[in-house]
Amino acid sequence: MLLIEMPVYLKTGLIVTVFLLSTDYVISQSNPLLNKGFKNTILTAVPFLTMDANAQSAAMGSIGVVSSDLYAQNGLNQNPALLARGKKIAGFQAINYVPWLRHLVPNLNLVEAGYYQSLIKNNCIAVSFKSFSYGELQFTDDNGNPTGKVKPIEMAVGLKYAHNISKNFSMGAGIKYIHSDLTSGLTIGNLKTHSAKAIAVEIGADYRLFLIEEKDFKLRLNLGVAALDIGNKVNYVDNQAKDFLPQTLKIGSLLTFIRLLQNENYFAWDIQYQASKLLVPSPPIFSKDGSGNLISDGKGGFQIERGMNPNVNSFQAIIQSFHDAPGGGTEEFREIVHQLGAETRLNFAENKLLLAFRAGYFAQHFSKGNQKRITTGVGFGYAGFMIDLAYILPTTQQNILEKTLFISFGARFNLNKQNFFKFKEF
Protein backbone atom coordinates (compact mmCIF):
# COMPACT_ATOMS: atom_id res chain seq x y z
CA MET A 1 0.00 0.00 0.00
CA LEU A 2 2.89 2.34 0.86
CA LEU A 3 4.53 1.77 -2.53
CA ILE A 4 1.31 2.63 -4.39
CA GLU A 5 0.99 5.94 -2.54
CA MET A 6 4.56 7.01 -3.35
CA PRO A 7 5.29 9.60 -6.05
CA VAL A 8 6.22 8.00 -9.38
CA TYR A 9 9.90 9.03 -9.22
CA LEU A 10 10.32 7.54 -5.73
CA LYS A 11 8.49 4.37 -6.70
CA THR A 12 10.68 3.87 -9.78
CA GLY A 13 13.89 4.51 -7.83
CA LEU A 14 12.91 2.04 -5.12
CA ILE A 15 12.04 -0.68 -7.64
CA VAL A 16 15.36 -0.22 -9.51
CA THR A 17 17.38 -0.30 -6.26
CA VAL A 18 15.65 -3.45 -4.96
CA PHE A 19 16.09 -5.14 -8.35
CA LEU A 20 19.83 -4.40 -8.48
CA LEU A 21 20.42 -5.58 -4.93
CA SER A 22 18.37 -8.75 -5.33
CA THR A 23 20.12 -9.74 -8.57
CA ASP A 24 23.63 -9.04 -7.25
CA TYR A 25 23.99 -12.57 -5.87
CA VAL A 26 22.68 -14.27 -9.01
CA ILE A 27 25.02 -12.30 -11.28
CA SER A 28 27.95 -12.99 -8.97
CA GLN A 29 27.46 -16.73 -9.40
CA SER A 30 27.58 -16.46 -13.21
CA ASN A 31 30.53 -14.03 -13.23
CA PRO A 32 33.54 -15.15 -11.12
CA LEU A 33 34.85 -11.59 -11.11
CA LEU A 34 31.99 -10.66 -8.79
CA ASN A 35 32.33 -13.38 -6.17
CA LYS A 36 32.78 -12.59 -2.50
CA GLY A 37 36.57 -12.32 -2.61
CA PHE A 38 36.83 -10.12 -5.71
CA LYS A 39 38.52 -6.76 -5.11
CA ASN A 40 39.08 -4.07 -7.72
CA THR A 41 39.82 -0.88 -5.82
CA ILE A 42 40.18 2.35 -7.80
CA LEU A 43 43.26 4.37 -6.86
CA THR A 44 43.95 8.01 -7.72
CA ALA A 45 46.59 10.64 -7.07
CA VAL A 46 46.23 13.29 -4.32
CA PRO A 47 43.50 11.43 -2.38
CA PHE A 48 43.59 14.15 0.28
CA LEU A 49 41.17 16.08 -1.96
CA THR A 50 38.43 13.60 -1.05
CA MET A 51 39.06 13.85 2.70
CA ASP A 52 36.28 15.80 4.40
CA ALA A 53 37.58 17.79 7.38
CA ASN A 54 34.33 19.66 8.01
CA ALA A 55 33.05 18.28 11.33
CA GLN A 56 29.43 19.23 10.56
CA SER A 57 29.25 17.11 7.38
CA ALA A 58 31.65 14.44 8.70
CA ALA A 59 29.19 13.74 11.52
CA MET A 60 26.47 13.10 8.93
CA GLY A 61 28.20 10.46 6.81
CA SER A 62 30.35 13.10 5.04
CA ILE A 63 27.30 14.43 3.17
CA GLY A 64 27.78 17.93 1.79
CA VAL A 65 26.33 18.18 -1.70
CA VAL A 66 23.07 19.17 0.05
CA SER A 67 22.71 21.01 3.34
CA SER A 68 20.66 23.40 5.42
CA ASP A 69 21.06 27.12 4.64
CA LEU A 70 22.90 27.39 7.95
CA TYR A 71 25.80 25.33 6.61
CA ALA A 72 26.96 27.35 3.63
CA GLN A 73 30.52 26.17 4.39
CA ASN A 74 29.71 22.97 2.48
CA GLY A 75 29.93 25.15 -0.62
CA LEU A 76 33.65 25.50 0.06
CA ASN A 77 34.45 21.83 -0.51
CA GLN A 78 31.48 19.81 -1.84
CA ASN A 79 28.97 21.89 -3.82
CA PRO A 80 29.72 25.53 -4.71
CA ALA A 81 26.04 26.16 -5.52
CA LEU A 82 25.25 26.07 -1.77
CA LEU A 83 26.95 29.45 -1.36
CA ALA A 84 24.11 31.40 -3.03
CA ARG A 85 20.48 30.84 -2.01
CA GLY A 86 18.88 34.24 -2.34
CA LYS A 87 20.26 35.53 0.95
CA LYS A 88 23.02 38.08 1.45
CA ILE A 89 25.48 36.34 3.77
CA ALA A 90 29.12 36.25 4.81
CA GLY A 91 31.04 33.65 6.75
CA PHE A 92 34.24 31.80 7.32
CA GLN A 93 35.52 28.39 8.19
CA ALA A 94 38.38 29.49 10.42
CA ILE A 95 39.66 25.96 10.73
CA ASN A 96 38.66 22.37 10.12
CA TYR A 97 41.26 20.23 11.87
CA VAL A 98 41.67 16.47 11.84
CA PRO A 99 44.62 14.56 13.39
CA TRP A 100 44.46 12.08 10.49
CA LEU A 101 45.14 8.36 11.17
CA ARG A 102 46.71 9.34 14.49
CA HIS A 103 46.17 5.81 15.86
CA LEU A 104 48.41 4.46 13.07
CA VAL A 105 50.97 7.16 12.20
CA PRO A 106 52.00 10.30 14.14
CA ASN A 107 52.14 13.81 12.67
CA LEU A 108 49.51 13.41 9.92
CA ASN A 109 47.27 16.49 9.91
CA LEU A 110 44.45 17.61 7.64
CA VAL A 111 43.50 21.29 7.78
CA GLU A 112 40.85 23.26 5.87
CA ALA A 113 39.87 26.90 5.93
CA GLY A 114 37.80 29.28 3.80
CA TYR A 115 35.85 32.51 3.50
CA TYR A 116 32.69 33.39 1.57
CA GLN A 117 30.68 36.57 1.05
CA SER A 118 27.70 37.63 -1.02
CA LEU A 119 28.28 40.51 -3.42
CA ILE A 120 24.56 41.07 -3.76
CA LYS A 121 21.57 39.03 -2.62
CA ASN A 122 21.79 36.51 -5.46
CA ASN A 123 25.49 35.72 -5.73
CA CYS A 124 28.51 34.84 -3.63
CA ILE A 125 32.28 34.45 -4.00
CA ALA A 126 34.55 32.29 -1.88
CA VAL A 127 38.14 31.20 -1.36
CA SER A 128 39.18 27.87 0.14
CA PHE A 129 42.36 26.22 1.37
CA LYS A 130 43.16 22.61 2.20
CA SER A 131 46.46 21.18 3.42
CA PHE A 132 47.62 17.68 4.30
CA SER A 133 50.97 17.33 6.10
CA TYR A 134 52.90 14.15 6.85
CA GLY A 135 55.45 15.34 9.40
CA GLU A 136 59.07 14.31 8.82
CA LEU A 137 59.87 11.12 6.87
CA GLN A 138 63.22 9.35 6.49
CA PHE A 139 63.96 7.84 3.05
CA THR A 140 66.42 4.94 2.68
CA ASP A 141 67.99 3.00 -0.18
CA ASP A 142 67.59 -0.75 -0.85
CA ASN A 143 70.24 -1.49 1.80
CA GLY A 144 68.53 0.58 4.46
CA ASN A 145 71.00 3.45 4.31
CA PRO A 146 69.48 6.94 4.89
CA THR A 147 69.17 9.01 1.71
CA GLY A 148 67.48 12.08 3.10
CA LYS A 149 64.71 13.46 5.27
CA VAL A 150 61.68 15.21 3.83
CA LYS A 151 58.54 16.88 5.12
CA PRO A 152 55.88 15.96 2.55
CA ILE A 153 52.96 18.36 2.20
CA GLU A 154 50.00 18.64 -0.14
CA MET A 155 47.76 21.66 -0.60
CA ALA A 156 44.90 23.01 -2.70
CA VAL A 157 43.79 26.63 -3.05
CA GLY A 158 40.40 27.35 -4.63
CA LEU A 159 38.29 30.25 -5.89
CA LYS A 160 34.50 29.80 -6.25
CA TYR A 161 31.49 31.71 -7.52
CA ALA A 162 27.78 30.91 -7.05
CA HIS A 163 24.65 32.54 -8.44
CA ASN A 164 21.04 32.20 -7.33
CA ILE A 165 19.27 31.93 -10.70
CA SER A 166 15.73 31.79 -9.32
CA LYS A 167 13.90 31.45 -6.01
CA ASN A 168 14.48 27.69 -6.05
CA PHE A 169 17.62 27.10 -8.11
CA SER A 170 21.32 27.96 -7.76
CA MET A 171 24.48 27.07 -9.64
CA GLY A 172 28.13 27.39 -8.72
CA ALA A 173 31.57 26.77 -10.16
CA GLY A 174 35.14 26.84 -8.95
CA ILE A 175 38.75 26.43 -9.92
CA LYS A 176 41.60 25.24 -7.73
CA TYR A 177 45.36 24.89 -7.85
CA ILE A 178 46.76 21.64 -6.44
CA HIS A 179 50.37 21.14 -5.30
CA SER A 180 51.63 17.80 -4.00
CA ASP A 181 55.24 17.52 -2.81
CA LEU A 182 55.94 14.06 -1.38
CA THR A 183 59.72 13.71 -1.88
CA SER A 184 61.25 17.23 -1.91
CA GLY A 185 62.89 16.39 -5.24
CA LEU A 186 64.97 13.48 -3.91
CA THR A 187 66.41 10.90 -6.29
CA ILE A 188 64.94 7.54 -5.32
CA GLY A 189 66.83 4.65 -6.87
CA ASN A 190 67.74 6.04 -10.27
CA LEU A 191 64.60 8.14 -10.57
CA LYS A 192 64.62 11.90 -10.10
CA THR A 193 61.35 12.90 -8.45
CA HIS A 194 59.46 16.18 -8.52
CA SER A 195 56.28 17.65 -7.10
CA ALA A 196 52.94 17.15 -8.84
CA LYS A 197 50.87 20.15 -9.94
CA ALA A 198 47.35 20.35 -11.31
CA ILE A 199 44.51 22.71 -12.13
CA ALA A 200 41.03 21.36 -11.41
CA VAL A 201 37.52 22.71 -11.88
CA GLU A 202 34.20 21.94 -10.23
CA ILE A 203 30.56 22.70 -10.93
CA GLY A 204 27.43 22.22 -8.87
CA ALA A 205 23.69 22.84 -8.77
CA ASP A 206 21.20 23.15 -5.94
CA TYR A 207 17.39 22.97 -6.03
CA ARG A 208 15.12 23.55 -3.03
CA LEU A 209 11.36 23.73 -2.66
CA PHE A 210 8.91 23.99 0.24
CA LEU A 211 6.56 21.03 -0.11
CA ILE A 212 4.55 22.29 2.87
CA GLU A 213 4.61 25.88 4.10
CA GLU A 214 2.14 26.45 6.93
CA LYS A 215 2.15 28.99 9.74
CA ASP A 216 3.81 26.68 12.27
CA PHE A 217 5.12 23.80 10.14
CA LYS A 218 7.30 23.59 7.04
CA LEU A 219 8.65 20.73 4.95
CA ARG A 220 11.45 21.50 2.50
CA LEU A 221 13.04 19.35 -0.20
CA ASN A 222 16.62 20.00 -1.31
CA LEU A 223 18.34 18.29 -4.26
CA GLY A 224 21.99 18.76 -5.15
CA VAL A 225 24.57 17.57 -7.67
CA ALA A 226 28.25 18.38 -8.10
CA ALA A 227 31.22 17.25 -10.20
CA LEU A 228 34.48 17.89 -8.36
CA ASP A 229 38.23 17.89 -9.09
CA ILE A 230 38.03 17.59 -12.87
CA GLY A 231 41.58 18.26 -14.03
CA ASN A 232 44.85 17.12 -15.56
CA LYS A 233 46.60 13.85 -14.71
CA VAL A 234 49.79 14.03 -12.63
CA ASN A 235 52.96 12.09 -11.84
CA TYR A 236 56.01 12.47 -9.60
CA VAL A 237 58.65 11.15 -12.02
CA ASP A 238 59.19 12.32 -15.61
CA ASN A 239 58.34 9.87 -18.41
CA GLN A 240 56.29 7.73 -16.05
CA ALA A 241 52.57 6.94 -16.31
CA LYS A 242 50.32 9.69 -14.97
CA ASP A 243 47.51 9.20 -12.45
CA PHE A 244 44.05 10.74 -12.35
CA LEU A 245 42.87 13.28 -9.83
CA PRO A 246 39.98 11.94 -7.70
CA GLN A 247 37.32 13.24 -10.10
CA THR A 248 34.02 12.67 -8.32
CA LEU A 249 30.29 12.92 -9.01
CA LYS A 250 28.03 13.56 -6.02
CA ILE A 251 24.22 13.51 -6.00
CA GLY A 252 22.14 14.07 -2.89
CA SER A 253 18.73 14.80 -1.42
CA LEU A 254 17.59 16.37 1.85
CA LEU A 255 14.25 16.60 3.61
CA THR A 256 13.94 19.22 6.36
CA PHE A 257 11.03 19.19 8.81
CA ILE A 258 10.64 22.53 10.62
CA ARG A 259 8.36 23.12 13.60
CA LEU A 260 7.99 26.81 14.43
CA LEU A 261 7.85 27.80 18.11
CA GLN A 262 7.27 31.07 19.92
CA ASN A 263 9.59 34.11 19.68
CA GLU A 264 11.09 33.04 16.32
CA ASN A 265 12.43 29.80 17.84
CA TYR A 266 12.10 26.54 15.95
CA PHE A 267 12.89 22.84 15.94
CA ALA A 268 14.24 21.20 12.77
CA TRP A 269 15.02 17.65 11.67
CA ASP A 270 17.08 16.77 8.57
CA ILE A 271 17.18 13.43 6.75
CA GLN A 272 19.81 13.18 4.00
CA TYR A 273 21.14 10.77 1.39
CA GLN A 274 24.14 11.14 -0.91
CA ALA A 275 25.62 8.92 -3.60
CA SER A 276 29.24 9.46 -4.67
CA LYS A 277 31.16 7.89 -7.55
CA LEU A 278 34.68 8.37 -8.88
CA LEU A 279 34.75 9.58 -12.50
CA VAL A 280 37.93 7.68 -13.37
CA PRO A 281 38.46 4.35 -15.16
CA SER A 282 38.03 1.04 -13.35
CA PRO A 283 41.18 -1.15 -13.36
CA PRO A 284 40.80 -3.82 -16.09
CA ILE A 285 41.55 -7.54 -15.81
CA PHE A 286 44.67 -8.38 -17.86
CA SER A 287 45.16 -11.62 -19.78
CA LYS A 288 47.74 -14.14 -18.52
CA ASP A 289 49.52 -17.06 -20.17
CA GLY A 290 49.68 -20.60 -18.83
CA SER A 291 52.47 -19.61 -16.42
CA GLY A 292 50.48 -16.75 -14.97
CA ASN A 293 52.48 -14.02 -16.70
CA LEU A 294 50.87 -10.97 -18.28
CA ILE A 295 50.66 -11.05 -22.07
CA SER A 296 52.14 -8.10 -23.95
CA ASP A 297 49.94 -6.23 -26.42
CA GLY A 298 52.96 -5.26 -28.51
CA LYS A 299 52.45 -1.56 -27.76
CA GLY A 300 54.21 -1.29 -24.43
CA GLY A 301 51.19 -2.48 -22.44
CA PHE A 302 49.35 -5.71 -21.75
CA GLN A 303 46.36 -7.45 -23.29
CA ILE A 304 43.06 -6.75 -21.56
CA GLU A 305 40.79 -9.72 -20.90
CA ARG A 306 37.87 -7.78 -19.46
CA GLY A 307 37.30 -4.07 -19.03
CA MET A 308 38.69 -1.14 -20.99
CA ASN A 309 42.03 0.61 -21.48
CA PRO A 310 42.47 3.03 -18.53
CA ASN A 311 45.13 5.12 -20.31
CA VAL A 312 42.80 7.88 -21.51
CA ASN A 313 42.57 11.61 -20.90
CA SER A 314 40.64 13.10 -18.00
CA PHE A 315 37.51 14.02 -19.95
CA GLN A 316 37.27 10.68 -21.77
CA ALA A 317 37.65 9.02 -18.37
CA ILE A 318 34.45 10.69 -17.15
CA ILE A 319 32.36 9.01 -19.86
CA GLN A 320 34.24 5.72 -19.67
CA SER A 321 33.86 5.50 -15.88
CA PHE A 322 30.17 4.62 -16.25
CA HIS A 323 30.64 1.50 -18.40
CA ASP A 324 34.21 0.17 -18.18
CA ALA A 325 34.17 -2.04 -15.07
CA PRO A 326 35.37 -5.60 -15.90
CA GLY A 327 32.48 -6.98 -13.84
CA GLY A 328 29.89 -5.13 -15.92
CA GLY A 329 26.91 -3.17 -14.64
CA THR A 330 26.88 -4.84 -11.24
CA GLU A 331 30.45 -3.76 -10.54
CA GLU A 332 29.61 -0.24 -11.71
CA PHE A 333 26.80 -0.17 -9.15
CA ARG A 334 29.25 -1.33 -6.47
CA GLU A 335 31.46 1.70 -7.17
CA ILE A 336 28.78 3.98 -5.73
CA VAL A 337 29.42 5.07 -2.14
CA HIS A 338 26.16 5.40 -0.18
CA GLN A 339 25.90 7.99 2.60
CA LEU A 340 23.07 8.60 5.05
CA GLY A 341 22.76 11.43 7.55
CA ALA A 342 20.36 12.90 10.09
CA GLU A 343 20.40 15.97 12.27
CA THR A 344 18.18 17.31 15.02
CA ARG A 345 18.67 20.99 15.86
CA LEU A 346 16.99 23.45 18.18
CA ASN A 347 17.18 27.16 17.47
CA PHE A 348 16.13 29.34 20.41
CA ALA A 349 16.94 32.60 22.29
CA GLU A 350 15.34 34.46 19.38
CA ASN A 351 17.48 32.61 16.80
CA LYS A 352 20.77 33.42 18.51
CA LEU A 353 21.47 30.02 20.10
CA LEU A 354 21.74 26.75 18.16
CA LEU A 355 22.17 23.17 19.37
CA ALA A 356 22.60 20.30 16.89
CA PHE A 357 22.89 16.53 17.29
CA ARG A 358 24.04 14.52 14.27
CA ALA A 359 24.53 10.96 13.09
CA GLY A 360 25.25 9.23 9.80
CA TYR A 361 26.47 6.17 7.94
CA PHE A 362 29.08 5.81 5.19
CA ALA A 363 29.11 2.60 3.12
CA GLN A 364 31.63 1.57 0.47
CA HIS A 365 31.41 -1.89 -1.12
CA PHE A 366 33.88 -4.56 -0.02
CA SER A 367 35.41 -4.83 -3.50
CA LYS A 368 36.02 -1.07 -3.75
CA GLY A 369 37.72 -0.36 -0.42
CA ASN A 370 35.26 -1.58 2.22
CA GLN A 371 35.17 1.69 4.16
CA LYS A 372 32.09 1.43 6.35
CA ARG A 373 31.54 3.63 9.35
CA ILE A 374 28.96 5.14 11.66
CA THR A 375 29.46 8.84 12.25
CA THR A 376 28.24 11.01 15.09
CA GLY A 377 28.70 14.55 16.31
CA VAL A 378 27.36 17.69 17.94
CA GLY A 379 27.29 21.37 17.13
CA PHE A 380 26.92 24.47 19.27
CA GLY A 381 26.38 27.97 17.96
CA TYR A 382 25.87 31.43 19.40
CA ALA A 383 25.28 34.71 17.52
CA GLY A 384 26.42 33.26 14.20
CA PHE A 385 29.56 31.52 15.51
CA MET A 386 29.71 27.71 15.44
CA ILE A 387 31.89 24.98 16.89
CA ASP A 388 31.35 21.41 15.66
CA LEU A 389 32.72 18.05 16.74
CA ALA A 390 32.50 14.68 14.98
CA TYR A 391 33.71 11.18 15.83
CA ILE A 392 34.02 8.03 13.72
CA LEU A 393 32.74 4.62 14.84
CA PRO A 394 34.06 2.04 12.33
CA THR A 395 31.99 -1.04 11.57
CA THR A 396 34.84 -2.92 9.87
CA GLN A 397 38.21 -4.03 11.24
CA GLN A 398 41.28 -1.87 10.53
CA ASN A 399 39.20 1.07 9.35
CA ILE A 400 41.57 3.93 8.46
CA LEU A 401 39.39 6.50 10.27
CA GLU A 402 39.07 4.56 13.52
CA LYS A 403 39.22 6.82 16.61
CA THR A 404 39.37 9.98 14.48
CA LEU A 405 38.08 13.24 15.96
CA PHE A 406 37.02 16.17 13.76
CA ILE A 407 37.02 19.75 15.07
CA SER A 408 35.63 22.78 13.21
CA PHE A 409 35.18 26.42 14.09
CA GLY A 410 33.49 29.00 11.89
CA ALA A 411 30.68 31.50 11.51
CA ARG A 412 27.88 32.58 9.20
CA PHE A 413 26.22 36.00 9.33
CA ASN A 414 23.13 37.44 7.63
CA LEU A 415 24.18 40.78 6.13
CA ASN A 416 21.38 42.91 7.52
CA LYS A 417 21.20 44.68 10.86
CA GLN A 418 18.06 42.94 12.10
CA ASN A 419 19.28 39.37 11.59
CA PHE A 420 23.07 39.79 11.51
CA PHE A 421 23.78 37.56 14.52
CA LYS A 422 20.84 35.19 14.06
CA PHE A 423 20.63 31.66 12.68
CA LYS A 424 18.01 32.28 9.99
CA GLU A 425 17.60 29.46 7.48
CA PHE A 426 14.21 30.07 5.85
NORKA-V659932 format. One line per field, one symbol per residue. phi: phi as a letter, one per 30 degrees, with the letter a starting at -180 (. if undefined). psi: psi as a letter, one per 20 degrees, with the letter a starting at -180 (. if undefined). Layout:
# NORKA-V659932
phi->???
psi->???
This chain:
# NORKA-V659932
phi->.ddddddeddddddddddddddceddddddbddcddcdbbdccbdhdddddccddddedciidadbadedcdddddbbaddddbbibdbbabceacbbddhddcbdicbcbbaabbaddbdcbacabbbbbbcciccccbddciddckcbbdababcbbbbbbddbecbbbbbabbccbbccbhidcciccdcbdcbacbbbbbbbbbaddbbcdbbbbccbbbbacchdaddbbcbdiceccdddebcbbbbbcccbcdcdhidacbbcbbbbcbbdcbddddccdbddcicdcdcibjbbdcdbjbdddbdddddddddcbcddcidddeddddccbbabbcbbcbhhicbbbbbbaabbbcdedckhdbaccaabbbbbhjdbbbbbbccdcbdhddceicccbbbaabbddbddceccccba
psi->hghhiqqghhggggggghgghhiggghhhioiijrhippmppqrrlihhipoiohghhilkkpiiqrqhhliiiihihohhihokjqorqrqngpoponpkhigprjppppqrrqqppgahjrqqqqqppqoqjbpqpqrahjjppiqqqnqqqqppqpqpqpohahipqqqrrqqpppooiikjqoocjpprrqpqqpqrqqrqppqpohpnrgjpqoppppqqqpqloaqqqripqkqqqqqrmppppprqpppppopaqkjqrpqpppqpppqpplqqqprpqqqahjjqqpqjjkibqppgqarpimrrhhhhgghiikjphjbhghghiippppqqqppqpoalljipppppqqrppopqgijhkopqpqqrqqpqplhqqpqqqqpnqjqqkphjpkppppqpaqpqplqhhjgkqnpj.
